[in-house]
């Protein structure tokens, strides 16, 4: 058993695609129409193109519990998911220069360093570096 797909709820797939590719550097892998203006839209890391796909899931637009959960996480400042990086400080500097807003600046916690940013699509995302 292995993980091949991870979904993240977004309210605007086109806005999410732009943010995740232009700011974060992911690569679009699949973009298939599903009807009703929705798409099966997945991304991959340029460093692991055969790795798990990130599905930009429009669930909050169609499934109220998904929207409620996403809103509750944002209100609490809790990250929806995390991405591993080699260097949190370098990613923080790079993303800040691109206009990405961080709610938590790089912070050390025992054997790891993390920071949290807003993906502009309804989610807090945590980046993590193992020290």
N, C-alpha and C positions, 0 to 999 in steps of 0.2 A: 504494500500500500504506500502511495506517495501523494504529496500535494502537487497538483498541476495547475490549479486555478484558485485565485483568491479574489473575492469581489469587494469593492468599496462603493458605498452608496454615493451617488452624485445626483444633483437636481437638474443639471444642464450638461449633457454629454459633450457637446461641442466645446463649451468653456473648460470642462475637465480635460478633454483631449489637448487643448492648447496649453493649459497649465502643466500637465504631466509630461508633455513632450518638450515644450519650449523652455520651461523653467527647470524641471527635474531631470530631463534628459532621457526619459523612457522612449522606446520605439514602438510605433503602432504595429501590431501583428495581425489582428483580424478586425474587420469592419464590415459586418453583414447587416442588412436591413431586417428588422423584425416586425415591422408594421406599426402603425400609430405613431410614427416619428421616432421610434426606439431602434437601437442598434445593438448588436452583439459586438462590443468594442473592447478589444483587449490590447494590452501593452506588455512589453517585456523590457528587462534591463539590457542595455547595450553590452554589458559585461557578462550576461548569462542569457543569451537569446534562446537557448533551448530549455531554460528554467521555467518556473511557474509564471503563468500569465496573470496579469492584473486586470480584472473585468471592471470597467466603469459602469456600474449597475444603476439604472434609473429608478430603482425601487422606491425611493421616497416620493416619487411622483404618482405612484400607483398603489402603494401599500402603506396605509396609515401607520401601522406599528413600526415600520422601518423609519418613517419620518420622525415619529415620536422618539425612538431610540437615538437616532442621529442628533436630534435637537437636544436631548438630555445629555449626551456626551459632550456636545459643544458647550452647553451652559455650565457644565461641571469642569470644563477645561481638560477633559480626559481624552487622550489620543484614541482614535479609532483603530489604528494599527501602527506598526513601526517598520522602518527600513534600515538595514544595516549599512554603514558607511565605513570607509577606512579611516577618515579623519573628520570628526564632528566640527572642529573649529574651521577647517578649510571649507566644508560644505556650508556652514553657517555664513561665512564671509561671502562665498560665491552666491548663495541664494539671497542674502540680504542685498547685495549689489543688483540683483535682478528684481528687487522690489517685493520679495516674499516676506510676509510678516511673521515674526516669531513671538509666541507668548511666553516661552521659556528659553532663555539664552543658554549656551553650553554650560552644563553643570556636571560635576563629577559626583558619582555615587558608588563608592567602594571600588569595584573592578570595571566600571563602565562609565562612559560619558554620554550624555544625551542632550537634545534640544527638541523643542516642539514648535511646529509652524502650522499656520492655517492654510489649507489647500484652496481656499476661495470657493469651494464646492460643498461646504457644509461639514468639513472634517478637520480635526486636529490630527496631525501626523507627527510621530516621534522618529527622530533619527538617532541611531545608537552606534557607538564605537566601543568595542571591547578593549580594555586597557591591559 
